[in-house]
């Protein structure tokens, strides 16, 4: 769901161009190359971005889905170089499964996010479909942990919200952040309970807003060139969405279905389920903060009223 048009974010400076066909390794900075997996779609834009950091002895970030043509193209493009580590931002199937194929071909360790764990929260059935439940890292990274090579380092920045196990990776040599699906220029990030949590997502946005990163390299689409301004716009958009939901509750809307119908006017029918989960994420956060009332836990089939 691309919601940029109602948040003024199109006015911010980010690169809307996207060079490189699937299978083509493109240099995007002195230390970074990018290859797009051939998995375009409404939730993946032009496809998953796989990043190669360094030269000679390199690290791979987000090998993407387990697509033989993508892994083969990556290996061929790096012929003569050594893959020293495979880093994964989170366990969605468009980001992590390719790590196992890449490890099998190279022996490089898989490091980064923790395996997917079904969340304890209820209120929405866990969306098992998008998750790579077979992800088995050799090393889990936590805040401040780093993979270090001869001419670069990648430092772990914990950014839960889109998923509970989401990480970003900071490249200090270029003041660049590989932001995964937490912040993307082409679309807002989907936050879907129970694995996604709006409170965590907003806290992670604030965490990034306080940083001085110069550029973001996201999991889909081109770079974010003014990251602090962009993150502020994302947070403001979520606050506006929150106010719209509270306004609909005050007007008498009591269910997620009716809130979605009024807040997401003209939405494609195929995106209504995703919109409902996004509204649920807001409702859960608002309920935890005492700003609305519901019987029991905030759930997809719940009934809501002003506090």
Phi and psi in degrees as a GROMACS rama.xvg file:
@    title "Ramachandran Plot"
@    xaxis  label "Phi"
@    yaxis  label "Psi"
@TYPE xy
-89.0705  108.702  UNK-2
-108.19  16.4374  UNK-3
-61.3851  -33.3078  UNK-4
-63.0968  -25.9629  UNK-5
-101.282  14.0486  UNK-6
-125.73  4.48415  UNK-7
72.5616  12.6213  UNK-8
-79.4804  -18.6446  UNK-9
-65.0402  -17.122  UNK-10
-79.8028  -13.2127  UNK-11
-81.8449  159.55  UNK-12
-87.9097  110.81  UNK-13
-146.59  160.384  UNK-14
-83.9061  108.478  UNK-15
-83.6329  -13.6392  UNK-16
-75.6208  157.085  UNK-17
-147.086  100.288  UNK-18
-85.3947  145.266  UNK-19
107.656  117.244  UNK-20
-79.946  160.202  UNK-21
-51.8348  134.37  UNK-22
88.6506  -3.74856  UNK-23
-102.701  123.339  UNK-24
-87.9135  116.934  UNK-25
-114.951  131.502  UNK-26
-78.0769  127.123  UNK-27
-115.852  -9.44773  UNK-28
-162.564  171.273  UNK-29
-55.3205  -33.9723  UNK-30
-107.705  -3.92185  UNK-31
-126.565  132.993  UNK-32
-120.604  156.381  UNK-33
-136.459  137.671  UNK-34
-128.515  133.761  UNK-35
-95.8651  130.651  UNK-36
-72.7318  151.741  UNK-37
-83.4059  57.2053  UNK-38
-130.376  54.2021  UNK-39
-66.9372  155.267  UNK-40
174.903  178.064  UNK-41
-64.6494  -22.7941  UNK-42
-105.259  -6.56844  UNK-43
-121.617  -0.780598  UNK-44
58.9155  -122.758  UNK-45
-81.4201  -5.92252  UNK-46
129.605  170.539  UNK-47
-73.2506  134.976  UNK-48
-88.1482  119.599  UNK-49
-100.745  128.568  UNK-50
-109.102  140.245  UNK-51
-112.482  121.874  UNK-52
-112.962  131.01  UNK-53
94.5731  -172.846  UNK-54
-148.022  143.269  UNK-55
82.2225  -69.3168  UNK-56
-115.176  109.83  UNK-57
-120.273  163.662  UNK-58
-115.303  143.845  UNK-59
-108.608  132.921  UNK-60
-113.114  123.959  UNK-61
56.4548  80.1028  UNK-62
-64.3413  -10.9329  UNK-63
87.2714  -158.972  UNK-64
-71.5737  164.493  UNK-65
-81.6266  77.4  UNK-66
-113.477  116.669  UNK-67
-56.2978  -40.5878  UNK-68
-65.8808  -33.01  UNK-69
-71.7175  -47.3488  UNK-70
-63.7822  -42.6564  UNK-71
-61.4476  -42.6886  UNK-72
-65.5076  -37.8079  UNK-73
-64.2888  -46.5797  UNK-74
-64.219  -40.5628  UNK-75
-66.0991  -40.404  UNK-76
-66.9279  -24.8567  UNK-77
-104.065  17.1219  UNK-78
-56.5934  130.352  UNK-79
93.0063  -10.2874  UNK-80
-109.229  163.342  UNK-81
-112.385  126.423  UNK-82
-85.5691  112.151  UNK-83
-90.4374  -26.4859  UNK-84
-159.055  151.34  UNK-85
-119.81  112.538  UNK-86
-102.084  141.572  UNK-87
-127.598  130.986  UNK-88
-80.2589  -39.2792  UNK-89
-165.424  166.469  UNK-90
-97.7107  46.6863  UNK-91
-88.0037  149.854  UNK-92
-66.5662  -13.2732  UNK-93
-91.5732  5.81306  UNK-94
-124.881  -42.026  UNK-95
-104.762  -27.7944  UNK-96
-59.2846  -33.9285  UNK-97
-61.8269  -18.0111  UNK-98
-61.5566  -37.2233  UNK-99
-69.5042  -39.8072  UNK-100
-65.8502  -38.7703  UNK-101
-68.3191  -39.5143  UNK-102
-64.7237  -41.4201  UNK-103
-60.9723  -34.6654  UNK-104
-81.8026  -26.3119  UNK-105
-122.392  -20.0547  UNK-106
79.9914  1.44113  UNK-107
-68.8826  142.599  UNK-108
-73.4436  149.319  UNK-109
-95.3105  123.231  UNK-110
-132.938  163.966  UNK-111
123.951  -124.516  UNK-112
-70.0572  156.108  UNK-113
-71.3578  161.177  UNK-114
-61.2329  156.909  UNK-115
-65.1428  133.582  UNK-116
-128.123  122.931  UNK-117
-54.4413  128.016  UNK-118
-69.4361  152.446  UNK-119
-75.6917  -28.3807  UNK-120
-61.5932  144.967  UNK-121
-110.474  -170.608  UNK-122
113.878  -26.9088  UNK-123
-151.792  139.682  UNK-124
-65.4976  135.339  UNK-125
-55.4226  133.101  UNK-126
-81.9621  82.745  UNK-127
-65.7091  -29.4093  UNK-128
-52.7049  -48.3189  UNK-129
-73.0684  -12.0307  UNK-130
-93.5503  141.641  UNK-131
-91.043  90.9167  UNK-132
-76.0378  -8.23701  UNK-133
-91.9908  -0.778751  UNK-134
-60.288  125.583  UNK-135
-137.841  86.0224  UNK-136
-69.3738  150.338  UNK-137
-78.3557  -25.5154  UNK-138
-149.934  126.4  UNK-139
-91.4648  129.299  UNK-140
-96.9264  143.407  UNK-141
-120.19  173.177  UNK-142
-47.5373  124.211  UNK-143
87.5893  -13.8247  UNK-144
-65.8877  151.092  UNK-145
-138.218  143.396  UNK-146
-96.9046  125.431  UNK-147
-118.561  130.529  UNK-148
-117.648  -175.988  UNK-149
-63.1989  -40.9831  UNK-150
-121.692  12.7073  UNK-151
-161.481  165.89  UNK-152
-138.601  153.837  UNK-153
-126.349  115.845  UNK-154
-105.615  131.85  UNK-155
-72.8273  133.146  UNK-156
-126.59  113.915  UNK-157
-73.7266  126.413  UNK-158
-136.191  62.7866  UNK-159
-66.1927  157.263  UNK-160
145.915  -64.9437  UNK-161
-59.524  -45.7542  UNK-162
-136.566  162.214  UNK-163
-68.4978  -26.9379  UNK-164
-103.813  19.1085  UNK-165
-72.4347  134.976  UNK-166
-125.156  154.954  UNK-167
-118.313  163.106  UNK-168
-130.198  129.02  UNK-169
-100.87  130.808  UNK-170
-105.927  94.6127  UNK-171
-63.5956  -28.6044  UNK-172
-62.9651  -22.2933  UNK-173
-125.04  9.59825  UNK-174
48.8345  44.0291  UNK-175
-114.938  144.729  UNK-176
-121.687  126.049  UNK-177
-85.6919  104.082  UNK-178
-93.4024  2.40149  UNK-179
55.7778  -134.191  UNK-180
-100.73  7.91847  UNK-181
-71.3287  -42.0846  UNK-182
-135.953  123.838  UNK-183
-133.904  147.356  UNK-184
-78.8266  -28.5154  UNK-185
-82.1991  -20.3913  UNK-186
-162.277  160.515  UNK-187
-73.136  154.187  UNK-188
-78.1203  140.615  UNK-189
-84.2743  128.068  UNK-190
-116.184  108.674  UNK-191
-123.408  115.819  UNK-192
-65.1179  158.566  UNK-193
-88.6177  -10.3386  UNK-194
-74.2119  -36.3496  UNK-195
-88.5714  145.572  UNK-196
-138.648  126.564  UNK-197
-64.8754  -40.4035  UNK-198
-60.3785  -43.5024  UNK-199
-65.5429  -41.5469  UNK-200
-60.4636  -46.1957  UNK-201
-65.7101  -39.1079  UNK-202
-64.3175  -38.0152  UNK-203
-68.7583  -37.037  UNK-204
-61.2847  -44.6009  UNK-205
-63.9374  -37.2577  UNK-206
-60.2491  -44.4845  UNK-207
-71.4638  -33.8173  UNK-208
-61.0427  -31.0801  UNK-209
-81.4506  -7.33961  UNK-210
-86.0301  171.264  UNK-211
-116.902  32.8377  UNK-212
-59.8683  143.823  UNK-213
-90.0293  -28.7372  UNK-214
-155.717  148.46  UNK-215
-112.302  137.127  UNK-216
-108.649  104.92  UNK-217
-88.071  173.245  UNK-218
-73.211  -16.9434  UNK-219
-146.414  136.68  UNK-220
83.7529  -175.656  UNK-221
-80.6416  178.833  UNK-222
-73.7282  155.587  UNK-223
-93.2434  117.524  UNK-224
-93.981  -19.2394  UNK-225
-126.683  71.3512  UNK-226
-61.5047  -39.9234  UNK-227
-65.1424  -44.5667  UNK-228
-62.3641  -41.6789  UNK-229
-65.0601  -43.7849  UNK-230
-64.1136  -39.4258  UNK-231
-60.3204  -40.3028  UNK-232
-65.7366  -39.9382  UNK-233
-61.5817  -45.7803  UNK-234
-63.4552  -40.4458  UNK-235
-64.6432  -40.0907  UNK-236
-58.1749  -44.053  UNK-237
-66.4103  -36.2834  UNK-238
-67.169  -38.3336  UNK-239
-64.3526  -40.8694  UNK-240
-62.3888  -41.2795  UNK-241
-60.4248  -44.9994  UNK-242
-65.5268  -36.7411  UNK-243
-63.8299  -40.0049  UNK-244
-65.3325  -44.5553  UNK-245
-62.6676  -37.4675  UNK-246
-63.7355  -40.9154  UNK-247
-67.6351  -35.9035  UNK-248
-63.4041  -42.6204  UNK-249
-64.3179  -28.9885  UNK-250
-81.4508  -6.45062  UNK-251
112.337  -6.04558  UNK-252
-63.602  131.843  UNK-253
-122.082  -9.04369  UNK-254
-125.91  159.549  UNK-255
-62.7488  -37.1098  UNK-256
-59.658  -44.8367  UNK-257
-73.1515  -34.5878  UNK-258
-63.588  -45.017  UNK-259
-60.3268  -42.2757  UNK-260
-60.7055  -34.698  UNK-261
-89.885  -35.4223  UNK-262
-83.4414  -32.1873  UNK-263
-112.21  60.6829  UNK-264
-63.3286  135.371  UNK-265
78.5041  10.8675  UNK-266
-68.5286  140.131  UNK-267
-60.0488  136.592  UNK-268
-54.6576  -31.7809  UNK-269
-69.0952  -14.0453  UNK-270
-107.277  3.61794  UNK-271
-66.0337  -37.7006  UNK-272
-63.596  -42.3052  UNK-273
-64.9675  -39.5439  UNK-274
-63.8266  -38.3947  UNK-275
-62.3834  -40.2945  UNK-276
-68.5598  -36.2272  UNK-277
-64.6342  -42.2936  UNK-278
-63.2846  -40.6578  UNK-279
-59.0446  -39.892  UNK-280
-59.6675  -41.9706  UNK-281
-66.2525  -43.3551  UNK-282
-62.1241  -40.9252  UNK-283
-60.7205  -44.4198  UNK-284
-64.783  -44.5282  UNK-285
-64.0088  -38.0731  UNK-286
-65.9151  -42.264  UNK-287
-62.3164  -29.8205  UNK-288
-89.9544  2.30737  UNK-289
74.0814  21.8292  UNK-290
-96.692  -4.01918  UNK-291
-150.451  169.428  UNK-292
-124.255  146.625  UNK-293
-154.385  159.824  UNK-294
-87.4011  117.5  UNK-295
77.5838  -150.097  UNK-296
-80.111  148.159  UNK-297
-62.6522  124.206  UNK-298
-141.008  164.311  UNK-299
-59.6586  -35.2578  UNK-300
-99.3652  15.7386  UNK-301
-76.1142  168.141  UNK-302
-118.238  136.359  UNK-303
-125.205  153.291  UNK-304
-152.918  158.591  UNK-305
-60.3399  148.133  UNK-306
